[in-house]
Amino acid sequence: MEWIAIVTILALVEFMWLGVRVGAARGKYEINAPATTGNEIFERHYRVQHNTLEQLVVFLPALWLFGRYVSGSIGALIGVVFLIGRAMYAFAYVEDPTKRSTGFALTFVPNALLLLGALGGALVTMF
């Protein structure tokens, strides 16, 4: 489960990095708190951070449950794909939101695999 823990930490570091990017964009585009609108590029950074938070709600429990019921090392590898997907999504969305599809897919598919795998593993363990 150490690999699962490492991927979890990396996911949280990535989320913090996205928060730093939001803060930097807030300063660069002079968007004073608590405002969340006023510049399109700032809004893209902000949206990426919040979309990532939405994805983490599924990712983190699914990652740990997959690690528990299926395989920690396979779960960690799937988790790395998620992390790469989130980074790709972040850069693409800020550049041009219409280019976010690959990053989104590399987030959605790992989440689905982890979630379904965890469910299957738990069911097999139950019976």
C-alpha positions as CSV (number, residue, x, y, z in Angstrom):
1,M,0.0,0.0,0.0
2,E,3.0,2.3,0.1
3,W,2.7,3.0,-3.7
4,I,-1.0,3.9,-3.1
5,A,0.2,6.3,-0.3
6,I,2.8,7.9,-2.6
7,V,0.3,8.4,-5.4
8,T,-2.2,9.9,-2.9
9,I,0.5,12.3,-1.8
10,L,1.4,13.2,-5.4
11,A,-2.3,13.8,-6.1
12,L,-2.6,16.2,-3.2
13,V,0.7,18.0,-4.2
14,E,-0.7,18.3,-7.7
15,F,-3.9,19.8,-6.3
16,M,-1.9,22.3,-4.2
17,W,0.1,23.2,-7.4
18,L,-3.2,24.0,-9.1
19,G,-4.1,26.2,-6.2
20,V,-0.8,28.0,-6.5
21,R,-1.6,28.6,-10.2
22,V,-5.0,30.0,-9.3
23,G,-3.3,32.4,-6.8
24,A,-0.7,33.4,-9.4
25,A,-3.5,34.0,-12.0
26,R,-5.5,36.0,-9.4
27,G,-2.5,38.3,-8.9
28,K,-1.5,38.5,-12.6
29,Y,-5.1,39.4,-13.7
30,E,-5.9,41.5,-10.6
31,I,-8.9,39.4,-9.5
32,N,-9.3,40.4,-5.9
33,A,-10.8,37.8,-3.5
34,P,-13.6,36.8,-3.1
35,A,-14.3,37.4,-6.8
36,T,-14.0,34.3,-9.1
37,T,-14.8,36.1,-12.4
38,G,-13.4,39.0,-14.3
39,N,-10.7,37.5,-16.6
40,E,-11.1,34.5,-18.8
41,I,-7.7,33.0,-18.2
42,F,-8.1,33.4,-14.5
43,E,-11.5,31.7,-14.7
44,R,-9.9,28.8,-16.6
45,H,-7.3,28.2,-13.9
46,Y,-10.0,28.4,-11.2
47,R,-12.2,26.0,-13.1
48,V,-9.4,23.5,-13.5
49,Q,-8.7,23.6,-9.8
50,H,-12.4,23.0,-9.0
51,N,-12.8,20.3,-11.6
52,T,-9.8,18.5,-10.1
53,L,-11.4,18.7,-6.6
54,E,-14.5,17.1,-8.0
55,Q,-12.4,14.3,-9.5
56,L,-10.4,13.8,-6.3
57,V,-13.6,13.0,-4.5
58,V,-13.9,9.9,-6.6
59,F,-10.2,9.2,-7.2
60,L,-8.9,9.0,-3.7
61,P,-11.4,6.5,-2.1
62,A,-11.4,4.5,-5.3
63,L,-7.6,4.3,-5.3
64,W,-7.5,3.1,-1.8
65,L,-10.3,0.6,-2.2
66,F,-8.7,-0.7,-5.4
67,G,-5.4,-1.1,-3.5
68,R,-7.1,-2.9,-0.7
69,Y,-9.3,-5.3,-2.7
70,V,-7.4,-5.7,-6.0
71,S,-3.7,-4.7,-6.1
72,G,-1.7,-1.8,-4.7
73,S,0.8,-1.7,-7.5
74,I,-1.7,-1.9,-10.3
75,G,-3.8,0.7,-8.5
76,A,-0.8,3.0,-8.2
77,L,0.0,2.6,-11.9
78,I,-3.6,3.5,-12.8
79,G,-3.3,6.4,-10.3
80,V,-0.2,7.7,-12.2
81,V,-2.2,7.8,-15.4
82,F,-4.8,9.9,-13.5
83,L,-2.1,12.3,-12.4
84,I,-0.7,12.7,-15.9
85,G,-4.2,13.2,-17.2
86,R,-4.9,15.9,-14.6
87,A,-1.7,17.8,-15.6
88,M,-2.6,17.5,-19.3
89,Y,-6.1,18.6,-18.6
90,A,-4.8,21.7,-16.7
91,F,-2.4,22.9,-19.3
92,A,-4.9,22.2,-22.2
93,Y,-7.9,23.8,-20.5
94,V,-6.0,27.0,-19.7
95,E,-4.6,27.2,-23.2
96,D,-7.9,26.4,-25.0
97,P,-10.8,24.6,-23.2
98,T,-11.8,22.8,-26.4
99,K,-8.5,20.9,-26.2
100,R,-9.2,19.3,-22.8
101,S,-10.6,16.0,-24.1
102,T,-7.4,13.9,-23.8
103,G,-6.7,15.0,-20.3
104,F,-10.3,14.5,-19.3
105,A,-10.2,10.9,-20.7
106,L,-7.0,10.2,-18.9
107,T,-8.8,11.2,-15.7
108,F,-12.2,9.6,-16.3
109,V,-11.0,6.2,-17.5
110,P,-8.7,5.6,-14.5
111,N,-11.4,6.7,-12.1
112,A,-13.8,4.3,-13.7
113,L,-11.3,1.4,-13.6
114,L,-10.4,2.0,-10.0
115,L,-14.1,2.3,-9.0
116,L,-15.3,-0.7,-10.9
117,G,-12.2,-2.8,-9.9
118,A,-12.7,-1.9,-6.2
119,L,-16.4,-2.9,-6.4
120,G,-15.5,-6.2,-8.1
121,G,-12.8,-6.9,-5.6
122,A,-15.0,-6.2,-2.7
123,L,-17.7,-8.4,-4.1
124,V,-15.4,-11.3,-4.7
125,T,-14.0,-10.9,-1.2
126,M,-17.5,-10.9,0.2
127,F,-18.4,-14.2,-1.4
